[in-house]
Amino acid sequence: MESRIELLCVERGLKMTGQRRVIARVLSDAGDHPDVEELYRRAAAMDPRISIATVYRTVRLFEERGILERRDFGGGRARYEPTEHGHHHHLIDIDSGRVIEFSDPEHERVLAVIAARLGFDLVSHRLELFGRRQDSAGRPASHATSEPSAPPVDTASPGLTR
């Protein structure tokens, strides 16, 4: 069975080699926003013949064809997610690098009101919030560094969408 990214590739006329299929499957199965190196580790575990250069070329091709979107969540590495991943936003924990996806109807309504007030119909928007987790008393938790200390992992809390 083809993954959703494989189907997008076929729709957009890409020749699907075996290695591209593996990379597409890894991306489709990702519950996070992997960078190229993490994508390479996962793809190479499935097919050891895949090189890092192949992953870089494939990601660039998928991005050029509108199959993947590049995201910059800080930490110096671009991360990727499928373009047809549903409308959502990102909250990035600046201490751990964890990315939480969410959607919020109230936020969407406020943005539409602002656009209308300025004489526009809102056609698209992107929101990336950067924050630090609070302790149980509601204060910012103590931190040693503002750089991510481990490879970022996406999570979702109840009430948040993925």
C-alpha positions in Angstrom: 0.0 0.0 0.0 1.3 3.4 -0.9 1.9 6.1 1.7 0.2 9.5 1.4 3.5 11.1 0.4 4.1 8.4 -2.3 0.6 9.2 -3.6 1.4 12.9 -3.8 4.7 12.1 -5.6 2.8 10.0 -8.2 0.2 12.7 -8.6 2.9 15.3 -9.3 4.6 13.1 -11.9 7.7 12.0 -10.0 9.3 8.7 -10.9 9.2 6.6 -7.8 12.5 4.7 -7.3 12.8 2.2 -4.5 14.9 4.6 -2.4 12.4 7.5 -3.0 9.6 5.1 -1.8 11.5 4.4 1.4 12.1 8.1 2.1 8.4 8.9 1.3 7.3 6.1 3.7 9.5 7.3 6.5 8.2 10.9 6.0 4.6 9.6 6.0 5.1 7.6 9.1 6.9 10.4 11.0 5.0 11.7 14.0 7.5 14.5 14.3 9.3 16.9 12.0 12.5 15.2 11.2 15.6 16.9 9.9 17.5 15.4 7.0 20.0 13.6 9.2 17.2 12.0 11.3 15.3 11.1 8.1 18.5 9.5 6.8 18.9 7.4 10.0 15.3 6.1 9.7 15.5 5.5 5.9 18.9 3.7 6.2 17.5 1.4 8.9 14.9 0.3 6.3 17.4 0.2 3.3 21.1 0.4 4.1 21.9 1.3 0.5 20.4 4.8 0.9 23.0 7.5 1.2 22.7 10.8 2.9 23.2 12.5 -0.5 20.1 10.6 -1.8 18.1 11.8 1.2 19.2 15.4 0.6 18.4 15.3 -3.1 15.0 13.6 -2.5 14.0 16.1 0.2 15.0 19.0 -2.1 13.0 17.5 -4.9 9.9 16.9 -2.7 10.2 20.4 -1.4 10.4 21.8 -5.0 7.3 19.8 -6.0 5.3 21.1 -3.0 5.2 17.7 -1.3 7.2 18.8 1.8 7.4 22.0 3.7 10.7 23.2 5.3 10.3 24.5 8.8 12.9 26.4 10.9 12.2 25.8 14.6 15.6 27.1 15.7 18.6 24.9 16.6 20.2 25.4 13.2 18.6 22.6 11.2 15.7 22.7 8.8 12.9 20.2 9.6 10.2 18.9 7.3 6.6 18.0 7.2 4.1 17.0 4.5 2.4 20.0 2.9 -1.0 18.2 3.1 -0.8 17.7 6.8 -3.9 19.7 7.7 -4.0 23.3 9.0 -2.1 23.6 12.3 0.4 25.7 14.1 3.5 24.9 16.1 4.6 25.6 19.7 8.4 25.1 20.1 9.9 24.4 23.6 13.1 26.4 23.4 14.8 24.3 26.1 14.1 20.8 24.7 13.3 21.6 21.0 10.1 19.6 21.3 7.4 20.8 18.8 3.8 20.6 19.7 1.2 20.9 16.9 -2.1 22.6 17.7 -5.1 24.3 16.2 -7.3 26.8 17.8 -10.6 28.0 16.3 -10.5 31.2 18.4 -7.1 32.1 17.1 -8.4 31.5 13.5 -11.4 33.8 14.2 -9.2 36.6 15.6 -6.9 36.5 12.6 -9.8 36.7 10.2 -11.2 39.7 12.1 -7.8 41.5 12.0 -7.4 40.9 8.3 -11.0 42.1 7.6 -10.4 45.2 9.7 -7.3 46.0 7.6 -9.4 45.4 4.4 -8.2 41.9 3.5 -9.6 38.4 3.1 -7.2 36.0 4.9 -6.1 33.3 2.5 -3.2 31.8 4.5 -1.2 32.2 7.6 1.5 30.4 9.6 2.1 30.6 13.4 5.1 29.4 15.3 5.3 30.1 19.0 8.5 29.7 20.9 8.2 29.2 24.7 9.6 27.7 27.8 7.6 25.2 29.9 6.2 26.5 33.2 6.7 24.7 36.5 3.6 23.6 38.5 3.3 27.1 40.1 3.1 28.7 36.6 6.6 30.2 36.7 9.1 29.5 33.9 10.9 26.3 34.7 14.6 26.7 35.4 16.8 26.1 32.5 20.5 25.6 31.8 20.5 26.7 28.2 18.1 28.1 25.6 19.4 25.7 22.9 17.8 22.3 22.4 19.6 19.7 24.4 18.4 16.6 22.6 17.0 15.8 19.2 13.5 17.3 19.1 10.6 15.0 19.4 7.0 16.0 18.6 4.3 15.3 21.1 0.6 16.1 21.4 -1.3 16.7 24.5 -5.0 16.0 24.9 -7.0 18.6 23.0 -4.3 19.3 20.6 -4.3 18.1 17.0 -1.5 16.4 15.1 
